[in-house]
């Protein structure tokens, strides 16, 4: 683990705080924000590489989802008029892999 973190608990608490700040800023803004999944994937990947307990990883993901409430963001995106020539596809729906 790099940086000034004393434990995984400390690191994950700081990351959750960052997600909370991000979510608050998005809700306070009139701009539409598109979230890149890399932000969550990189955290999960680092936890997997270091063999953290699966329950720890799942709890972290659940807490991020509770903070950000992605469904709320999708509703906001869908309620905003699209610029001319832009077509929206599937915001808020999960794709099915074949």
Rosetta blueprint (number, residue, H / E / L):
1 X L
2 X L
3 X L
4 X L
5 X L
6 X L
7 X L
8 X H
9 X H
10 X H
11 X H
12 X H
13 X H
14 X H
15 X H
16 X H
17 X H
18 X H
19 X H
20 X H
21 X H
22 X H
23 X H
24 X H
25 X H
26 X H
27 X H
28 X H
29 X L
30 X L
31 X L
32 X L
33 X L
34 X L
35 X L
36 X L
37 X L
38 X H
39 X H
40 X H
41 X H
42 X H
43 X H
44 X H
45 X H
46 X H
47 X H
48 X H
49 X H
50 X L
51 X L
52 X L
53 X L
54 X H
55 X H
56 X H
57 X H
58 X H
59 X H
60 X H
61 X H
62 X H
63 X H
64 X H
65 X H
66 X H
67 X H
68 X H
69 X L
70 X H
71 X H
72 X H
73 X H
74 X H
75 X H
76 X H
77 X H
78 X H
79 X H
80 X L
81 X L
82 X L
83 X L
84 X L
85 X L
86 X L
87 X L
88 X L
89 X L
90 X L
91 X L
92 X L
93 X L
94 X L
95 X L
96 X L
97 X L
98 X L
